[in-house]
Amino acid sequence: MLVSAKEMLTKAKAGKYAVGQFNINNLEWTKAILLTAEELKSPVILGVSEGAGKYMCGFKTVAAMVSSMIEELKITVPVALHLDHGSYEACMKCVEAGFSSIMFDGSHYPIAENVEKTTELVALCAEKNLSLEAEVGSIGGEEDGVVGMGECADPDECKMIADLGVTMLAAGIGNIHGKYPANWQGLSFDTLAKVQEKTGEMPLVLHGGTGIPADMIRRAISLGVAKINVNTECQLAFAAATRTYVEEGKDLVGKGFDPRKLLAPGVEAIKATVREKMELFGSIGKA
């Protein structure tokens, strides 16, 4: 059964660890992440971007697949199905489709409009017992065609949005989606500390978890980050393992062309990446 991310993140913040949000892109991705979370007894958040939702034939298809998989695989750990960087319209569709958590990305709206739309979604999520993530200050890099440089959020604006009653807050602290460029300045812990000071108990979210050095991740967790998003790293691991399988000619041996065999090394690579992240985030055994 899907659950809201509220309880798992409240526990994570209090326990000084973080829950990973691993984005899903297809059946293999979903299965690999769920099985690893169950094996390691870790709570987990499955993220679905609007682009991935469209690719997988709509949010209803995704919700049905995930719910059925939890049942079939006998998954007992808490699992939240979360819309990642959703527009207002996508949030509404995901609520209807049966997601247990949504992210409204109002960071590109003027703050007044961000507040207005977030307020409306807070009421809707409270009524349906869903968790809601909001964003202040754009996260850099490319996310579904939107490219940003990684701004630092205004701590006062963060407080304004946090006070509306959202479950968790993504504050830009110089982090970006995708691979980090060679000239990346690193995370702004100064910004993070100020945001944490103003938002108190609220679990904070770190987007762009791929490529941030482990010591920075640990420090971010110590400063109130309770949810860390990972996507690119799983994609890179999957691609590398699939490439090796094909380059070694394994798809030409026997029934090596069978998609179940062809994709198996990639699935194992995703599992290994998820395991590594759960160890780093400290969520193992916390289910």
WODAVEN-V326927 format. One line per field, one symbol per residue. ss: DSSP state (H for helix, E for strand, L for the rest). Layout:
ss->???
This chain:
ss->LELLLHHHHHHHHHHLLLEEEEELLLHHHHHHHHHHHHHHLLLEEEEEEHHHHHHLLLHHHHHHHHHHHHHHLLLLLLEEEEEEEELHHHHHHHHHHLLLEEEELLLLLLHHHHHHHHHHHHHHHHHHLLEEEEEELLLEEEELLEEELLLELLHHHHHHHHLLLLLEEEELELLEELLLLLLLLLLLHHHHHHHHHHHLLLEEEELLLLLLLHHHHHHHHHLLEEEEEELHHHHHHHHHHHHHHHHLLHHHLLLLLLHHHHLHHHHHHHHHHHHHHHHHHLLLLLL
